[in-house]
Amino acid sequence: MFSGAGGLSHGFKTAGFEIRFAIEREKSFCESYRYNNPECECLNEDITELSLEKISDEINSKLFKGEKIEGIIGGPPCQGFSSVGNRKLSDPRNSLIYFFVKWVERFKPIFYAMENVSGILTMANGQVVKEIKTVYRDIGYSCQAKTLVAADYGVPQLRKRVFFVGTKNGKFKSLKIPKTNRDSTEQRTLFGGKDLPKYLTVGDALSDILEIEPFRNNNGDTSFKEYREPPKTDYQEYLRKDSDKLYDHIAPNHSQLVVDRISHLEQGKNHKSLPPEYQLKGEYSNIYGRLHLERPADTITDNCGCVSAPGRFIHPTQNRALSVREAARLQSFPDDYRFFGSARDKYQQVGNGVRRGESR
C-alpha cells in the first residue's frame, strides 16, 4: 500500500518475498514502480476512492487464486506526523493509516509491516500510537512499534523510522531485529567527539562517482553518464552489480548567488558557518547543509534536491545539491533502479523510499 517508487517492496524482494500487488496514487511514482517491478500488478488509484469489497474480490480471484497472503506492507503518507509538519490530529493525511488497517482487516495476512516517521511516537503525547495499537488489536492483530536507524542496517544514512509490525491473533510475541552494521572493535569518533559504531559513510556510497558532473536538467529518461572508475567499496559494488551506466544523475541549476554561498561551506557545515553577508534569516537553522565524506548522511527527504531545505543535501565536494542518483545511493537504491517523471517527482520518489533488505 502507498508503494511510491517501490523502495520498501524492493527491500522485501531482496529479503526473499514475492510482491504480487501494489497501489500508488501518483502517476509518475506508479510508472517507476511498474518499471522496476514488472512482475507486480501496480494499481494507479487513490486508495481512499476504491471499493475495498469489490477490489478485494478481483485481487483474490485474479492475482492470488486462493493462495495465502503472507503480508501487507506499506508507508502511509506521514507528513502530518513529521517533526517539521503541523502535527495536528485533524490533518487528513493522518487518516490514511486507517485505510491501511482496513486492508489488513479485509485480507487477513499472516503479518503486516507499516512504516512511518519517528515523530508519530510523540504526537498528541503518545495518544496516536496508542490508538493505532488499539485498532489493530480490535481486528485481531498484535502491534509492536520499533524505531530503527537505517545506518544500523547497512545504509549510509542516520535515518530514523518507526515500524509497526504485528501478526494475527498475537502469535508474534517479540520484535528483535539484530543490527547488521556494527563493529564492536572499531569505532569512529564523529559529531563533536561522540563515538558511533562503524557506519557506512557518504564517501563509502559516492567516492567512485564523486567527480562525475551531473546533467543540469531532466533530459528525459534515457540520459546516462558512463562510470569512470571501478567500485571502491563493497557497498558501491553492491549498488553497481547489475548496472553498466549511471542513470538519473541530474541536479538542479543554481543561481550564481547560491553557488557563491555554497562555496563558503566546508564539509559537515551548514548555514550557521557562512560569512555574515551570505547568511539568511529563516525558520530553520539547519538549512544549507553540506554532507561530509567521512560521516553518514543525515535523513534524505523528498526535498533532497533543494539546498535551502531543512537537512543536509549539498554535495560534499561540488557546489550544488545532490543529484537524484546520489540521493538514491544514500538511500541504498541500486544503480539499475530507475525513476520516472519530472526532476521534482524523482527527488520525491527517492526521498520517500525505504530500502535495503537481507535474507528473511
KEMAR-629695 format. One record per residue (C-alpha): z negated, y negated, x; residue number from 1; residue in one letter. Coordinates in Angstrom, 2 decimals. Last residue first. Example, Ala and Ser with C-alpha at 12.3 -4.5 7.8 and 13.67 -1.06 7.14 Angstrom:
2
+---------+---------+---------+-----+---------+
|       Z |       Y |       X | num | residuo |
+---------+---------+---------+-----+---------+
|   -7.14 |    1.06 |   13.67 |   2 |       s |
|   -7.80 |    4.50 |   12.30 |   1 |       a |
+---------+---------+---------+-----+---------+
END
This chain:
360
+---------+---------+---------+-----+---------+
|       Z |       Y |       X | num | residuo |
+---------+---------+---------+-----+---------+
|   -5.79 |   13.08 |   14.45 | 360 |       r |
|   -3.96 |   12.67 |   17.71 | 359 |       s |
|   -3.62 |    9.05 |   18.80 | 358 |       e |
|   -2.69 |    5.90 |   16.94 | 357 |       g |
|   -1.90 |    2.34 |   17.87 | 356 |       r |
|   -1.16 |   -0.08 |   15.06 | 355 |       r |
|   -2.42 |   -2.75 |   12.67 | 354 |       v |
|    0.20 |   -5.37 |   11.85 | 353 |       g |
|   -0.30 |   -8.72 |   10.14 | 352 |       n |
|    0.52 |  -10.72 |   13.26 | 351 |       g |
|    3.72 |   -8.76 |   13.89 | 350 |       v |
|    5.05 |   -9.16 |   10.36 | 349 |       q |
|    4.09 |  -12.82 |   10.28 | 348 |       q |
|    5.85 |  -13.50 |   13.57 | 347 |       y |
|    8.94 |  -11.78 |   12.23 | 346 |       k |
|    8.97 |  -13.73 |    8.98 | 345 |       d |
|    8.66 |  -17.02 |   10.90 | 344 |       r |
|   11.62 |  -16.04 |   13.08 | 343 |       a |
|   13.58 |  -15.34 |    9.90 | 342 |       s |
|   14.14 |  -11.83 |    8.62 | 341 |       g |
|   13.96 |   -8.49 |   10.40 | 340 |       f |
|   11.66 |   -6.79 |   12.91 | 339 |       f |
|   12.44 |   -3.83 |   15.15 | 338 |       r |
|   10.21 |   -1.22 |   16.79 | 337 |       y |
|   12.06 |    0.06 |   19.87 | 336 |       d |
|    9.73 |   -1.92 |   22.14 | 335 |       d |
|    6.66 |   -0.07 |   20.90 | 334 |       p |
|    4.20 |   -2.03 |   18.71 | 333 |       f |
|    0.90 |   -2.22 |   20.59 | 332 |       s |
|   -0.26 |   -5.54 |   19.00 | 331 |       q |
|   -0.04 |   -7.23 |   22.42 | 330 |       l |
|    3.44 |   -5.74 |   22.66 | 329 |       r |
|    4.37 |   -7.24 |   19.30 | 328 |       a |
|    3.19 |  -10.67 |   20.46 | 327 |       a |
|    5.47 |  -10.36 |   23.49 | 326 |       e |
|    8.32 |   -9.25 |   21.24 | 325 |       r |
|    7.94 |  -12.18 |   18.83 | 324 |       v |
|    7.87 |  -14.59 |   21.77 | 323 |       s |
|    4.61 |  -16.19 |   22.78 | 322 |       l |
|    4.49 |  -19.97 |   22.66 | 321 |       a |
|    5.88 |  -22.04 |   25.48 | 320 |       r |
|    5.19 |  -23.38 |   28.96 | 319 |       n |
|    5.62 |  -20.13 |   30.89 | 318 |       q |
|    2.80 |  -18.45 |   32.85 | 317 |       t |
|    0.25 |  -17.05 |   30.36 | 316 |       p |
|    2.40 |  -17.63 |   27.26 | 315 |       h |
|    0.61 |  -19.76 |   24.69 | 314 |       i |
|   -0.82 |  -17.98 |   21.62 | 313 |       f |
|   -4.59 |  -18.29 |   21.93 | 312 |       r |
|   -6.16 |  -18.96 |   18.55 | 311 |       g |
|   -6.21 |  -21.73 |   15.97 | 310 |       p |
|   -2.59 |  -22.87 |   15.52 | 309 |       a |
|   -1.25 |  -25.60 |   17.81 | 308 |       s |
|    0.85 |  -23.25 |   19.95 | 307 |       v |
|    2.60 |  -21.74 |   16.92 | 306 |       c |
|    4.38 |  -18.39 |   17.28 | 305 |       g |
|    1.14 |  -16.45 |   16.81 | 304 |       c |
|    0.64 |  -17.90 |   13.34 | 303 |       n |
|    0.62 |  -14.43 |   11.73 | 302 |       d |
|   -2.41 |  -13.66 |   13.88 | 301 |       t |
|   -2.93 |  -12.08 |   17.32 | 300 |       i |
|   -6.66 |  -11.90 |   17.95 | 299 |       t |
|   -7.54 |  -12.92 |   21.50 | 298 |       d |
|   -5.58 |  -11.25 |   24.26 | 297 |       a |
|   -7.27 |   -9.00 |   26.79 | 296 |       p |
|   -8.03 |  -10.60 |   30.13 | 295 |       r |
|   -6.40 |  -10.59 |   33.57 | 294 |       e |
|   -3.16 |  -12.27 |   32.52 | 293 |       l |
|   -4.98 |  -15.08 |   30.71 | 292 |       h |
|   -3.52 |  -16.43 |   27.47 | 291 |       l |
|   -3.22 |  -20.16 |   26.88 | 290 |       r |
|   -4.98 |  -21.76 |   23.90 | 289 |       g |
|   -3.50 |  -24.87 |   22.31 | 288 |       y |
|   -6.02 |  -24.82 |   19.45 | 287 |       i |
|   -9.59 |  -23.60 |   19.90 | 286 |       n |
|  -11.37 |  -26.78 |   18.77 | 285 |       s |
|  -10.33 |  -26.59 |   15.15 | 284 |       y |
|  -10.50 |  -29.48 |   12.70 | 283 |       e |
|   -8.30 |  -31.76 |   14.72 | 282 |       g |
|   -8.08 |  -34.67 |   17.10 | 281 |       k |
|   -5.61 |  -34.06 |   19.83 | 280 |       l |
|   -5.90 |  -34.21 |   23.60 | 279 |       q |
|   -2.95 |  -35.19 |   25.77 | 278 |       y |
|   -4.13 |  -38.62 |   26.98 | 277 |       e |
|   -7.61 |  -37.27 |   27.58 | 276 |       p |
|   -6.42 |  -34.61 |   30.08 | 275 |       p |
|   -6.47 |  -31.15 |   28.51 | 274 |       l |
|   -9.46 |  -28.83 |   29.00 | 273 |       s |
|  -10.62 |  -28.94 |   25.38 | 272 |       k |
|   -7.18 |  -27.94 |   24.10 | 271 |       h |
|   -7.38 |  -24.46 |   25.58 | 270 |       n |
|   -8.00 |  -22.61 |   28.82 | 269 |       k |
|   -7.56 |  -18.90 |   29.69 | 268 |       g |
|   -4.69 |  -19.56 |   32.06 | 267 |       q |
|   -4.46 |  -23.20 |   33.10 | 266 |       e |
|   -3.26 |  -25.84 |   30.66 | 265 |       l |
|   -1.60 |  -29.02 |   31.89 | 264 |       h |
|    1.92 |  -27.66 |   31.31 | 263 |       s |
|    1.09 |  -27.12 |   27.63 | 262 |       i |
|    0.84 |  -30.89 |   27.05 | 261 |       r |
|    4.12 |  -31.55 |   28.82 | 260 |       d |
|    5.84 |  -28.84 |   26.79 | 259 |       v |
|    4.39 |  -30.28 |   23.58 | 258 |       v |
|    5.58 |  -33.80 |   24.50 | 257 |       l |
|    9.02 |  -32.45 |   25.42 | 256 |       q |
|    9.35 |  -30.97 |   21.95 | 255 |       s |
|    9.10 |  -27.22 |   21.65 | 254 |       h |
|   11.75 |  -24.61 |   20.82 | 253 |       n |
|   10.37 |  -21.46 |   19.29 | 252 |       p |
|   10.36 |  -18.00 |   20.89 | 251 |       a |
|   12.66 |  -15.00 |   20.59 | 250 |       i |
|   12.42 |  -11.67 |   22.39 | 249 |       h |
|   13.18 |   -9.76 |   19.18 | 248 |       d |
|   14.88 |   -6.94 |   21.09 | 247 |       y |
|   14.32 |   -5.88 |   24.70 | 246 |       l |
|   16.73 |   -3.10 |   25.63 | 245 |       k |
|   16.57 |    0.55 |   26.73 | 244 |       d |
|   13.88 |    1.66 |   24.29 | 243 |       s |
|   12.35 |    5.06 |   23.51 | 242 |       d |
|    9.55 |    5.14 |   26.10 | 241 |       k |
|    9.32 |    1.37 |   26.58 | 240 |       r |
|    5.93 |    0.91 |   24.92 | 239 |       l |
|    4.38 |    3.95 |   26.62 | 238 |       y |
|    5.78 |    2.93 |   30.00 | 237 |       e |
|    4.32 |   -0.52 |   29.44 | 236 |       q |
|    0.90 |    1.01 |   28.72 | 235 |       y |
|    1.12 |    3.25 |   31.78 | 234 |       d |
|    1.64 |    0.14 |   33.89 | 233 |       t |
|    4.44 |   -1.43 |   35.94 | 232 |       k |
|    7.42 |   -0.42 |   33.80 | 231 |       p |
|   10.74 |   -0.81 |   35.61 | 230 |       p |
|   12.12 |   -4.29 |   36.24 | 229 |       e |
|   14.88 |   -6.47 |   34.87 | 228 |       r |
|   14.99 |   -5.21 |   31.29 | 227 |       y |
|   18.05 |   -6.50 |   29.46 | 226 |       e |
|   17.64 |   -9.01 |   26.66 | 225 |       k |
|   18.64 |   -8.47 |   23.05 | 224 |       f |
|   20.38 |  -10.12 |   20.13 | 223 |       s |
|   21.35 |   -7.77 |   17.29 | 222 |       t |
|   19.02 |   -9.01 |   14.53 | 221 |       d |
|   20.31 |  -12.54 |   14.23 | 220 |       g |
|   20.13 |  -15.17 |   16.92 | 219 |       n |
|   16.68 |  -16.40 |   15.92 | 218 |       n |
|   16.40 |  -19.41 |   18.19 | 217 |       n |
|   15.08 |  -20.11 |   21.67 | 216 |       r |
|   16.04 |  -16.73 |   23.12 | 215 |       f |
|   13.37 |  -15.64 |   25.56 | 214 |       p |
|   13.27 |  -16.18 |   29.31 | 213 |       e |
|   12.40 |  -12.99 |   31.18 | 212 |       i |
|    9.83 |  -13.74 |   33.89 | 211 |       e |
|    6.88 |  -11.88 |   32.38 | 210 |       l |
|    8.87 |   -8.85 |   31.25 | 209 |       i |
|    7.25 |   -6.23 |   33.52 | 208 |       d |
|    3.89 |   -8.07 |   33.55 | 207 |       s |
|    3.58 |   -8.14 |   29.74 | 206 |       l |
|    1.15 |   -5.48 |   28.48 | 205 |       a |
|   -1.00 |   -4.78 |   31.53 | 204 |       d |
|   -0.90 |   -8.50 |   32.26 | 203 |       g |
|   -2.29 |   -9.30 |   28.82 | 202 |       v |
|   -5.14 |   -6.93 |   29.62 | 201 |       t |
|   -6.20 |   -3.36 |   28.88 | 200 |       l |
|   -9.96 |   -3.12 |   28.69 | 199 |       y |
|  -12.26 |   -1.90 |   31.41 | 198 |       k |
|  -15.54 |   -2.46 |   29.64 | 197 |       p |
|  -16.92 |   -5.99 |   29.43 | 196 |       l |
|  -19.49 |   -7.76 |   31.55 | 195 |       d |
|  -20.13 |  -11.37 |   30.60 | 194 |       k |
|  -19.86 |  -13.68 |   33.59 | 193 |       g |
|  -18.15 |  -16.61 |   31.92 | 192 |       g |
|  -15.60 |  -14.64 |   29.96 | 191 |       f |
|  -14.89 |  -11.70 |   32.22 | 190 |       l |
|  -16.53 |   -9.40 |   34.72 | 189 |       t |
|  -14.51 |   -6.20 |   34.71 | 188 |       r |
|  -16.44 |   -2.96 |   34.75 | 187 |       q |
|  -15.62 |    0.35 |   36.39 | 186 |       e |
|  -17.77 |    3.47 |   36.18 | 185 |       t |
|  -18.31 |    3.61 |   32.42 | 184 |       s |
|  -14.60 |    3.34 |   31.66 | 183 |       d |
|  -13.97 |    2.51 |   28.02 | 182 |       r |
|  -10.60 |    2.82 |   26.30 | 181 |       n |
|  -10.92 |    5.72 |   23.91 | 180 |       t |
|  -13.91 |    4.78 |   21.80 | 179 |       k |
|  -15.12 |    7.69 |   19.72 | 178 |       p |
|  -14.87 |    7.10 |   15.95 | 177 |       i |
|  -17.87 |    8.44 |   14.07 | 176 |       k |
|  -17.83 |    7.83 |   10.33 | 175 |       l |
|  -20.37 |   10.07 |    8.65 | 174 |       s |
|  -20.77 |   12.15 |    5.49 | 173 |       k |
|  -17.25 |   12.54 |    4.12 | 172 |       f |
|  -17.69 |   15.02 |    1.29 | 171 |       k |
|  -18.80 |   12.16 |   -0.99 | 170 |       g |
|  -16.99 |   13.47 |   -4.07 | 169 |       n |
|  -13.60 |   12.35 |   -2.80 | 168 |       k |
|  -13.41 |   10.85 |    0.62 | 167 |       t |
|  -14.07 |    7.44 |    2.15 | 166 |       g |
|  -12.99 |    4.84 |    4.65 | 165 |       v |
|  -13.31 |    1.07 |    4.57 | 164 |       f |
|  -12.06 |   -0.25 |    7.88 | 163 |       f |
|  -13.16 |   -3.64 |    9.18 | 162 |       v |
|  -11.09 |   -5.40 |   11.82 | 161 |       r |
|  -11.90 |   -7.10 |   15.10 | 160 |       k |
|   -9.12 |   -7.94 |   17.56 | 159 |       r |
|  -10.01 |   -8.37 |   21.21 | 158 |       l |
|   -6.48 |   -7.44 |   22.31 | 157 |       q |
|   -4.89 |   -5.24 |   24.95 | 156 |       p |
|   -4.79 |   -2.20 |   22.61 | 155 |       v |
|   -6.03 |    1.17 |   23.90 | 154 |       g |
|   -8.77 |    1.94 |   21.40 | 153 |       y |
|  -11.75 |   -0.16 |   22.45 | 152 |       d |
|   -9.48 |   -3.20 |   22.74 | 151 |       a |
|   -8.78 |   -2.96 |   19.00 | 150 |       a |
|  -12.40 |   -3.72 |   18.11 | 149 |       v |
|  -13.58 |   -1.70 |   15.11 | 148 |       l |
|  -15.97 |   -2.61 |   12.31 | 147 |       t |
|  -16.79 |    0.37 |   10.11 | 146 |       k |
|  -17.35 |    0.32 |    6.36 | 145 |       a |
|  -18.24 |    3.54 |    4.56 | 144 |       q |
|  -17.25 |    4.43 |    1.02 | 143 |       c |
|  -17.71 |    7.73 |   -0.82 | 142 |       s |
|  -15.38 |    8.44 |   -3.68 | 141 |       y |
|  -15.93 |    9.46 |   -7.30 | 140 |       g |
|  -14.33 |    6.60 |   -9.22 | 139 |       i |
|  -17.62 |    4.70 |   -9.62 | 138 |       d |
|  -18.36 |    5.31 |   -5.92 | 137 |       r |
|  -15.24 |    3.39 |   -5.02 | 136 |       y |
|  -16.15 |    0.50 |   -7.35 | 135 |       v |
|  -19.68 |    0.37 |   -5.90 | 134 |       t |
|  -18.54 |    0.28 |   -2.27 | 133 |       k |
|  -16.25 |   -2.66 |   -3.04 | 132 |       i |
|  -19.06 |   -4.47 |   -4.88 | 131 |       e |
|  -21.46 |   -4.05 |   -1.98 | 130 |       k |
|  -18.79 |   -5.34 |    0.41 | 129 |       v |
|  -18.25 |   -8.43 |   -1.74 | 128 |       v |
|  -22.00 |   -9.02 |   -2.11 | 127 |       q |
|  -22.57 |   -9.34 |    1.64 | 126 |       g |
|  -23.87 |  -12.89 |    1.54 | 125 |       n |
|  -20.95 |  -14.04 |   -0.63 | 124 |       a |
|  -18.59 |  -13.13 |    2.23 | 123 |       m |
|  -20.44 |  -11.76 |    5.22 | 122 |       t |
|  -18.65 |   -8.44 |    5.61 | 121 |       l |
|  -15.28 |   -9.79 |    4.44 | 120 |       i |
|  -15.08 |  -11.94 |    7.56 | 119 |       g |
|  -14.31 |   -8.78 |    9.59 | 118 |       s |
|  -10.74 |   -8.82 |    8.31 | 117 |       v |
|   -9.48 |   -5.93 |    6.20 | 116 |       n |
|   -8.31 |   -2.32 |    6.42 | 115 |       e |
|   -8.42 |    0.35 |    3.71 | 114 |       m |
|   -8.47 |    4.05 |    4.58 | 113 |       a |
|   -8.40 |    6.58 |    1.72 | 112 |       y |
|   -9.21 |   10.26 |    1.66 | 111 |       f |
|   -8.41 |   13.52 |   -0.13 | 110 |       i |
|   -6.11 |   11.63 |   -2.48 | 109 |       p |
|   -6.95 |   11.13 |   -6.20 | 108 |       k |
|   -3.57 |    9.69 |   -7.27 | 107 |       f |
|   -4.81 |    7.42 |  -10.08 | 106 |       r |
|   -8.22 |    6.47 |   -8.67 | 105 |       e |
|   -6.78 |    5.75 |   -5.23 | 104 |       v |
|   -4.07 |    3.66 |   -6.85 | 103 |       w |
|   -6.68 |    1.71 |   -8.84 | 102 |       k |
|   -8.67 |    1.07 |   -5.63 | 101 |       v |
|   -5.64 |   -0.59 |   -4.02 | 100 |       f |
|   -5.27 |   -2.79 |   -7.09 |  99 |       f |
|   -8.94 |   -3.69 |   -6.58 |  98 |       y |
|   -8.25 |   -4.94 |   -3.09 |  97 |       i |
|   -5.59 |   -7.21 |   -4.57 |  96 |       l |
|   -8.42 |   -9.14 |   -6.23 |  95 |       s |
|   -9.06 |  -11.05 |   -3.01 |  94 |       n |
|   -5.64 |  -12.67 |   -3.22 |  93 |       r |
|   -6.70 |  -14.38 |   -6.44 |  92 |       p |
|   -9.28 |  -16.51 |   -4.56 |  91 |       d |
|  -12.17 |  -16.80 |   -7.04 |  90 |       s |
|  -14.64 |  -15.16 |   -4.65 |  89 |       l |
|  -14.07 |  -18.08 |   -2.31 |  88 |       k |
|  -13.78 |  -17.53 |    1.44 |  87 |       r |
|  -11.58 |  -20.63 |    1.92 |  86 |       n |
|   -9.82 |  -19.12 |    4.90 |  85 |       g |
|  -10.70 |  -19.53 |    8.57 |  84 |       v |
|  -13.31 |  -16.74 |    8.53 |  83 |       s |
|  -10.82 |  -14.60 |    6.62 |  82 |       s |
|  -11.79 |  -13.18 |    3.24 |  81 |       f |
|   -9.26 |  -15.07 |    1.12 |  80 |       g |
|   -6.63 |  -14.43 |    3.76 |  79 |       q |
|   -7.05 |  -10.68 |    3.30 |  78 |       c |
|   -3.84 |   -9.33 |    1.92 |  77 |       p |
|   -4.55 |   -5.65 |    1.05 |  76 |       p |
|   -4.40 |   -3.51 |    4.19 |  75 |       g |
|   -3.26 |    0.01 |    3.45 |  74 |       g |
|   -3.86 |    3.74 |    3.41 |  73 |       i |
|   -3.74 |    6.43 |    0.75 |  72 |       i |
|   -4.49 |    9.94 |    1.93 |  71 |       g |
|   -3.85 |   13.65 |    1.79 |  70 |       e |
|   -1.58 |   13.71 |   -1.23 |  69 |       i |
|   -1.37 |   17.28 |   -2.47 |  68 |       k |
|    2.16 |   18.59 |   -3.09 |  67 |       e |
|    3.27 |   18.90 |   -6.73 |  66 |       g |
|    6.75 |   17.56 |   -6.25 |  65 |       k |
|    5.65 |   14.84 |   -3.81 |  64 |       f |
|    8.57 |   12.45 |   -3.82 |  63 |       l |
|   10.49 |   12.82 |   -7.10 |  62 |       k |
|    7.97 |   14.21 |   -9.59 |  61 |       s |
|    4.80 |   12.67 |   -8.18 |  60 |       n |
|    6.41 |    9.31 |   -7.49 |  59 |       i |
|    8.02 |    9.12 |  -10.94 |  58 |       e |
|    4.77 |    9.98 |  -12.71 |  57 |       d |
|    2.89 |    7.45 |  -10.57 |  56 |       s |
|    5.49 |    4.81 |  -11.40 |  55 |       i |
|    4.97 |    5.03 |  -15.13 |  54 |       k |
|    1.17 |    5.09 |  -15.12 |  53 |       e |
|    0.88 |    2.40 |  -12.46 |  52 |       l |
|    3.11 |    0.01 |  -14.37 |  51 |       s |
|    4.04 |   -2.40 |  -11.61 |  50 |       l |
|    3.51 |   -6.16 |  -11.75 |  49 |       e |
|    0.45 |   -6.39 |   -9.48 |  48 |       t |
|    2.09 |   -4.18 |   -6.87 |  47 |       i |
|    4.86 |   -6.73 |   -6.35 |  46 |       d |
|    7.96 |   -4.71 |   -5.51 |  45 |       e |
|   10.17 |   -3.69 |   -2.59 |  44 |       n |
|    9.49 |    0.06 |   -2.78 |  43 |       l |
|    9.58 |    1.87 |    0.54 |  42 |       c |
|   10.62 |    5.55 |    0.38 |  41 |       e |
|    9.91 |    7.00 |    3.82 |  40 |       c |
|   12.27 |    8.94 |    6.11 |  39 |       e |
|   13.90 |    5.74 |    7.35 |  38 |       p |
|   10.57 |    4.42 |    8.70 |  37 |       n |
|   11.52 |    1.78 |   11.29 |  36 |       n |
|   14.49 |    0.42 |    9.35 |  35 |       y |
|   12.72 |    0.76 |    6.00 |  34 |       r |
|    9.64 |   -1.12 |    7.19 |  33 |       y |
|   11.69 |   -3.94 |    8.67 |  32 |       s |
|   13.61 |   -4.35 |    5.40 |  31 |       e |
|   10.33 |   -4.24 |    3.48 |  30 |       c |
|    8.98 |   -7.09 |    5.59 |  29 |       f |
|   12.20 |   -9.01 |    4.95 |  28 |       s |
|   11.86 |   -8.56 |    1.18 |  27 |       k |
|    8.16 |   -9.37 |    0.83 |  26 |       e |
|    6.46 |   -7.25 |   -1.87 |  25 |       r |
|    5.73 |   -4.07 |    0.10 |  24 |       e |
|    5.03 |   -0.60 |   -1.30 |  23 |       i |
|    5.10 |    2.65 |    0.66 |  22 |       a |
|    5.87 |    6.33 |    0.09 |  21 |       f |
|    6.24 |    9.52 |    2.13 |  20 |       r |
|    4.26 |    8.92 |    5.35 |  19 |       i |
|    3.78 |   12.10 |    7.35 |  18 |       e |
|    0.60 |   12.19 |    9.44 |  17 |       f |
|    0.29 |   13.23 |   13.08 |  16 |       g |
|   -1.62 |   10.41 |   14.79 |  15 |       a |
|    1.63 |    8.70 |   15.73 |  14 |       t |
|    2.50 |    8.73 |   12.03 |  13 |       k |
|   -0.87 |    7.13 |   11.23 |  12 |       f |
|   -0.20 |    4.38 |   13.77 |  11 |       g |
|    3.30 |    3.84 |   12.44 |  10 |       h |
|    1.98 |    3.54 |    8.90 |   9 |       s |
|   -0.55 |    0.92 |   10.01 |   8 |       l |
|    2.17 |   -1.10 |   11.72 |   7 |       g |
|    4.70 |   -0.74 |    8.92 |   6 |       g |
|    6.47 |   -4.09 |    8.55 |   5 |       a |
|    4.07 |   -5.03 |    5.78 |   4 |       g |
|    2.75 |   -1.93 |    4.03 |   3 |       s |
|    0.79 |   -3.57 |    1.21 |   2 |       f |
|    0.00 |    0.00 |    0.00 |   1 |       m |
+---------+---------+---------+-----+---------+
END
